Amino acid sequence: MKINIKNIKVRSICATLFISLFLSCNSGVIEELEKRNTFFDSLVNIGHGFQEILGSFGNTVGDALGFNAVKSGDPKSAVGKHFEKIKKGLENIKGKLDGLTKDITSTPHADTTGVETVINSASDVLTKLIDSVSKLAGVTNDSDPIGIANSGGAPSAADKAEVDTVIKSVSSIIEVAEESGVKIEPGNAGSEIAKASAQTDAIATFGGHNSGHAQAGAGDKLAVEVSKADPWAIINKIKHAIATVGAKLKTDTTNEAGGLAASNDKADNTAGAKSNADLAAAVALKAMIKGGKFSAASGDEGAVKGAATSAVNKVLGILNLIIRQTVESNLDKLRKAVKEMKYSEAIGTNSTQSGTATK
């Protein structure tokens, strides 16, 4: 039997080529699968990073986000400590976000263009919140008690510069929140506060009666007015307030939060306030800020302090809610952006992508 050497050689070469091509193709497939697995594994780790940030947010900031941050008898510096706690929590979140950012931007085989925009936006929001909260902490650190009163005397004006800092900081927080998609309610400002008919009226604690200082019972009436006040309306009044130097109240019902916080003597005639929310906002400003004191009868100081503490807690509570929603909104946007990250065969180029960040 004749053996065709040529045919054997050709078949041998073809077989070798086929095996080489098969192994080469198989190697490419394996390499591609390894790249994809690395990409998806990175996303899993990033997801764990998000959980850590959310947990950190709950532990460090969440503990401070209550509607009873201060209690009656606390010094004004207790408000400052509250803001310091929130500031540290936000700084902690930003630090963790910066670390997560490095993980995201270094994810192998991933197009991170869209994600980087969201990251930068979230980082900018946190920076602005930290700055505003830091300023609030800086002007709420006086040693006088919250709601301190001049017993048997006239009220004292809250420091104009510090009131202005609070107004600007609150405005900045609200602006950042709105830009982040948080809905800021205008609230219900409530009824006009009539001109004082007696020294026992709530407005008398601001020097609203021309006969002299507030008398026993004015503190309880002030507490009633504060209890009725809508927190959203209070923060809205602070945002739009105008800081002024110490002065007597205007002898009508147009006195707004800024002017009320600056009251420093009995009015020339009886005075009122533009709304319940203006009065409550002014109570909070006087109560938190250096120099601010109320008029009270001897023995009525405790009722005034209680009303002041309630007003401060309403302000802190609504600010805390706004800050929480702002942070959560930005973290949620980033989470969604990461979920939409796409796999890319090429590293560090804008090649055609295929597949989303779902596995």
HELIX and SHEET records of a PDB file:
HELIX    1   1 ILE A    5  SER A   56  1                                  52    
HELIX    2   2 PHE A   57  VAL A   61  3                                   5    
HELIX    3   3 GLY A   62  ALA A   64  5                                   3    
HELIX    4   4 SER A   77  THR A  105  1                                  29    
HELIX    5   5 THR A  113  GLY A  138  1                                  26    
HELIX    6   6 LYS A  160  GLU A  179  1                                  20    
HELIX    7   7 ALA A  202  PHE A  206  5                                   5    
HELIX    8   8 ALA A  218  LYS A  228  1                                  11    
HELIX    9   9 PRO A  231  LYS A  239  1                                   9    
HELIX   10  10 ALA A  257  ALA A  261  1                                   5    
HELIX   11  11 ASN A  276  MET A  288  1                                  13    
HELIX   12  12 GLU A  301  LYS A  339  1                                  39    
SHEET    1   A 2 ALA A 110  ASP A 111  0                                        
SHEET    2   A 2 LYS A 342  TYR A 343 -1                                        
SHEET    1   B 2 ALA A 149  SER A 151  0                                        
SHEET    2   B 2 PHE A 294  ALA A 296  1                                        
END                                                                             
